Amino acid sequence: MRFTKPQRLADALGVGRGDLVTVVGAGGKTTLMYRLVRELREQGVRAAAGTTTKIFPPDPEGGGRLVLGEGPEALQEAVARWDWADPGFPVLGRTRIHPGKVDGIDPAWAVGLLRDDLLEALVLEGDGSARRPVKAPESWEPVVPAETTVFVAVAGLSCLGRPLGPDVAFRTERFAAVTGLGGGEPISAEALARLFVHPEGAAKGCPPGARAVAVLNQADDPRRWAAARGIAGAVLAAGGRFERVVVARLAEPEACWEAWEKAMPPEGAAAREPPRP
């Protein structure tokens, strides 16, 4: 495997100007989405966040502000009015709904915003997780624009060692079916790797032309970081949909990450040992 430790999360994920990113899974989707959009904005990219499902309104202190439109033309007009001299970023939705959430946009609207050059990058959440660290998708999930260029699937490492149940895994029965675990069994690193390898698991809904990236978040201590590296190796060795795995601690103030890919170094190059987290 090839190891890199990019300074920016956007580089770890391989995201830049022109990308339509869909983020799915659990255990840090929203944190990842907002951080990624903030980085793109710092690079001068006209980037926005949003959802195709439902999200809570953004915290204004994080830089995001709601931009709503109940139809594609209304949303385009609202985005066109955004002042890009503002260091913040738009968070796109259809309308506010009860209780305190924002209804998502149609996937086709996202494509139109990029096609018409109203945005240079867009990062969308494609499913919900009820704030659990892990999930497996139901039959109708996720909601992913077919034109997605980067598909990011997230799982939270805080699930490791905890008994499988609804307080840990969203869509518990689906998670059990995909990973092979029974109810109450501890969630192992091997089971989490199966979530990313199984075709009905974390890769479900990834468009054929998209680059697929797995993110193992909540690597908050050396034990979890070591476990995540083992999971990354298993996922890449399986030869499935994911071509890159990012091990991360996205929580501030000490956010950090590293990216792993299944690639051999050039012939004669010295092997590079990854640093300790």
C-alpha positions as CSV (number, residue, x, y, z in Angstrom):
1,M,0.0,0.0,0.0
2,R,1.0,3.6,-0.6
3,F,0.9,6.0,2.3
4,T,0.5,9.8,2.3
5,K,-0.2,12.4,4.9
6,P,-1.7,15.4,3.1
7,Q,-2.0,18.7,4.9
8,R,-5.5,19.3,3.7
9,L,-8.5,16.9,4.0
10,A,-9.4,17.8,0.4
11,D,-6.1,16.4,-0.8
12,A,-6.5,13.3,1.3
13,L,-9.9,12.7,-0.3
14,G,-8.7,13.8,-3.8
15,V,-11.3,16.5,-4.1
16,G,-11.0,19.8,-5.9
17,R,-12.5,22.3,-8.3
18,G,-15.2,20.8,-10.5
19,D,-16.1,17.9,-8.2
20,L,-19.6,16.8,-7.1
21,V,-19.0,14.9,-3.9
22,T,-21.6,12.7,-2.1
23,V,-20.9,11.7,1.5
24,V,-22.7,8.7,3.0
25,G,-22.5,6.5,6.0
26,A,-22.2,7.5,9.7
27,G,-19.7,8.7,12.3
28,G,-18.7,12.1,11.0
29,K,-20.4,12.8,7.7
30,T,-21.5,16.4,8.5
31,T,-18.2,17.3,10.1
32,L,-16.4,16.0,7.0
33,M,-18.7,17.8,4.7
34,Y,-18.4,21.2,6.3
35,R,-14.6,20.9,6.8
36,L,-14.2,20.0,3.2
37,V,-16.3,22.9,1.9
38,R,-14.4,25.3,4.2
39,E,-11.1,24.1,2.8
40,L,-12.3,24.6,-0.8
41,R,-13.5,28.1,0.0
42,E,-10.1,28.9,1.5
43,Q,-8.7,27.9,-1.9
44,G,-11.0,30.3,-3.7
45,V,-13.3,27.7,-5.0
46,R,-17.0,28.6,-5.2
47,A,-18.1,25.6,-3.1
48,A,-21.3,24.8,-1.3
49,A,-22.7,22.1,1.1
50,G,-26.1,20.5,1.0
51,T,-28.1,17.3,1.2
52,T,-30.3,15.0,-0.8
53,T,-32.1,13.8,2.3
54,K,-32.5,15.9,5.5
55,I,-30.0,17.7,7.7
56,F,-30.1,20.0,10.7
57,P,-29.5,23.7,9.9
58,P,-25.8,24.7,10.1
59,D,-24.2,26.4,13.0
60,P,-23.5,30.0,11.8
61,E,-20.3,30.0,13.7
62,G,-19.0,27.3,11.4
63,G,-19.4,29.5,8.4
64,G,-22.4,27.9,6.7
65,R,-25.6,29.7,6.0
66,L,-28.8,28.2,4.6
67,V,-29.7,28.9,1.0
68,L,-33.2,27.5,0.2
69,G,-35.2,27.0,-2.9
70,E,-38.4,25.0,-3.3
71,G,-37.6,24.3,-7.0
72,P,-34.5,24.2,-9.2
73,E,-35.0,27.7,-10.6
74,A,-35.6,29.2,-7.2
75,L,-32.5,27.5,-5.8
76,Q,-30.4,28.7,-8.8
77,E,-31.6,32.3,-8.2
78,A,-30.8,32.0,-4.5
79,V,-27.3,30.7,-5.2
80,A,-26.7,33.4,-7.9
81,R,-27.3,36.0,-5.2
82,W,-24.6,34.6,-2.9
83,D,-21.8,37.1,-2.3
84,W,-18.6,35.1,-2.9
85,A,-16.6,37.8,-1.2
86,D,-18.1,36.4,2.0
87,P,-15.7,33.9,3.6
88,G,-18.6,31.6,4.5
89,F,-20.4,29.1,2.3
90,P,-24.0,28.2,1.3
91,V,-25.7,25.2,2.7
92,L,-28.4,24.2,0.2
93,G,-31.8,22.8,0.9
94,R,-35.4,22.8,-0.3
95,T,-37.2,24.2,2.7
96,R,-37.3,24.0,6.5
97,I,-39.3,21.1,7.9
98,H,-40.4,20.0,11.3
99,P,-38.7,19.3,13.7
100,G,-35.9,21.7,13.1
101,K,-34.5,20.1,10.0
102,V,-33.9,21.1,6.4
103,D,-35.4,19.1,3.5
104,G,-32.8,18.1,0.8
105,I,-32.6,19.0,-2.8
106,D,-33.3,16.8,-5.8
107,P,-30.1,15.3,-7.2
108,A,-30.8,16.8,-10.6
109,W,-30.7,20.3,-9.1
110,A,-27.2,19.7,-7.9
111,V,-26.0,18.8,-11.4
112,G,-27.6,22.0,-12.8
113,L,-25.8,24.3,-10.3
114,L,-22.5,22.9,-11.5
115,R,-23.4,22.8,-15.2
116,D,-24.6,26.4,-15.2
117,D,-21.3,27.5,-13.4
118,L,-23.2,28.8,-10.3
119,L,-20.9,26.6,-8.3
120,E,-17.4,25.1,-8.8
121,A,-17.8,22.3,-6.3
122,L,-20.6,20.8,-4.3
123,V,-20.5,18.5,-1.3
124,L,-23.8,16.6,-0.5
125,E,-24.9,14.3,2.3
126,G,-26.6,11.3,0.7
127,D,-28.2,9.6,3.7
128,G,-29.0,9.8,7.4
129,S,-27.6,7.9,10.3
130,A,-29.4,9.2,13.4
131,R,-26.1,10.2,14.9
132,R,-24.9,6.6,15.3
133,P,-21.2,5.8,14.5
134,V,-22.0,3.2,11.9
135,K,-24.8,2.2,9.5
136,A,-25.7,0.0,6.5
137,P,-28.0,1.4,3.9
138,E,-31.6,0.3,3.4
139,S,-33.0,-0.6,0.0
140,W,-33.9,3.1,-0.9
141,E,-30.5,4.5,0.3
142,P,-28.4,6.4,-0.4
143,V,-29.6,9.2,-2.6
144,V,-26.6,9.8,-4.9
145,P,-26.5,12.0,-8.0
146,A,-25.5,9.8,-11.0
147,E,-22.9,12.5,-11.9
148,T,-21.1,12.2,-8.6
149,T,-17.3,12.4,-9.2
150,V,-16.2,11.5,-5.6
151,F,-18.2,9.1,-3.4
152,V,-17.1,9.2,0.2
153,A,-18.3,6.5,2.7
154,V,-17.7,7.2,6.4
155,A,-17.7,5.0,9.5
156,G,-16.9,5.9,13.1
157,L,-14.4,3.8,14.9
158,S,-16.1,4.4,18.3
159,C,-18.2,1.3,17.3
160,L,-15.3,-1.1,17.7
161,G,-15.8,-3.5,20.6
162,R,-19.3,-2.4,21.3
163,P,-22.3,-4.9,21.1
164,L,-24.2,-4.6,17.9
165,G,-27.5,-2.9,18.6
166,P,-29.6,0.1,17.7
167,D,-27.7,2.5,19.9
168,V,-24.5,1.8,17.9
169,A,-25.6,0.9,14.4
170,F,-28.3,2.6,12.4
171,R,-30.3,0.2,10.3
172,T,-29.2,-2.6,12.7
173,E,-30.7,-5.5,10.8
174,R,-29.1,-4.4,7.6
175,F,-25.7,-3.9,9.3
176,A,-26.0,-7.4,10.7
177,A,-26.8,-8.9,7.3
178,V,-23.9,-7.1,5.6
179,T,-21.3,-7.8,8.2
180,G,-22.4,-11.3,9.3
181,L,-22.7,-10.3,13.0
182,G,-25.5,-11.3,15.3
183,G,-27.3,-9.0,17.6
184,G,-25.3,-8.3,20.7
185,E,-22.0,-9.5,19.2
186,P,-19.1,-7.1,19.6
187,I,-18.3,-5.1,16.4
188,S,-14.8,-6.2,15.3
189,A,-12.4,-4.6,12.9
190,E,-13.0,-7.5,10.6
191,A,-16.8,-6.8,10.6
192,L,-16.1,-3.1,9.8
193,A,-13.9,-4.1,6.9
194,R,-16.8,-6.3,5.6
195,L,-19.1,-3.3,5.7
196,F,-16.8,-1.6,3.1
197,V,-16.3,-4.7,1.0
198,H,-19.9,-6.0,0.7
199,P,-21.7,-4.7,-2.4
200,E,-24.8,-3.9,-0.2
201,G,-22.6,-2.1,2.4
202,A,-20.8,1.2,2.4
203,A,-20.2,1.1,-1.4
204,K,-23.9,0.8,-2.2
205,G,-25.1,3.5,-4.6
206,C,-21.6,4.5,-5.8
207,P,-22.0,5.6,-9.5
208,P,-19.8,3.6,-11.9
209,G,-17.7,6.7,-12.9
210,A,-17.1,8.0,-9.4
211,R,-13.9,7.7,-7.4
212,A,-14.7,5.8,-4.2
213,V,-13.0,6.8,-0.9
214,A,-13.6,5.1,2.5
215,V,-13.1,7.3,5.6
216,L,-12.4,5.6,9.0
217,N,-13.1,8.5,11.4
218,Q,-12.9,8.8,15.2
219,A,-9.3,7.4,15.3
220,D,-9.0,9.3,18.6
221,D,-6.3,7.2,20.2
222,P,-3.3,4.9,19.1
223,R,-5.4,1.7,19.6
224,R,-8.1,2.9,17.2
225,W,-5.6,4.3,14.8
226,A,-3.8,1.0,14.6
227,A,-7.1,-0.8,14.1
228,A,-8.0,1.6,11.3
229,R,-4.8,0.9,9.5
230,G,-5.6,-2.8,9.6
231,I,-9.1,-2.2,8.3
232,A,-7.7,0.0,5.5
233,G,-5.3,-2.8,4.5
234,A,-8.2,-5.4,4.4
235,V,-10.5,-3.1,2.4
236,L,-7.8,-2.3,-0.2
237,A,-6.6,-5.9,-0.4
238,A,-10.1,-7.1,-1.1
239,G,-10.1,-5.3,-4.5
240,G,-13.5,-3.9,-4.1
241,R,-14.9,-0.5,-5.0
242,F,-12.8,1.6,-2.7
243,E,-9.5,2.7,-4.2
244,R,-8.4,4.9,-1.3
245,V,-8.9,4.7,2.5
246,V,-8.5,7.7,4.8
247,V,-7.9,7.2,8.5
248,A,-8.9,10.3,10.3
249,R,-9.6,12.2,13.5
250,L,-11.9,14.9,12.2
251,A,-12.8,16.4,15.6
252,E,-11.1,19.7,16.5
253,P,-8.8,21.0,17.8
254,E,-6.4,18.3,16.8
255,A,-7.9,17.0,13.5
256,C,-5.5,14.9,11.4
257,W,-5.6,12.2,8.7
258,E,-3.6,9.9,6.5
259,A,-4.5,8.4,3.1
260,W,-3.8,4.8,2.0
261,E,-4.0,3.5,-1.6
262,K,-3.2,0.1,-3.1
263,A,-0.2,1.1,-5.1
264,M,3.4,-0.1,-5.3
265,P,6.2,2.4,-5.0
266,P,8.5,2.9,-8.0
267,E,11.1,0.2,-8.5
268,G,14.1,0.9,-6.4
269,A,12.4,3.4,-4.2
270,A,12.9,3.1,-0.4
271,A,9.9,2.0,1.6
272,R,8.4,4.7,3.7
273,E,7.2,3.9,7.2
274,P,4.1,5.7,8.4
275,P,4.6,7.9,11.5
276,R,2.8,7.1,14.7
277,P,-0.5,9.0,15.1
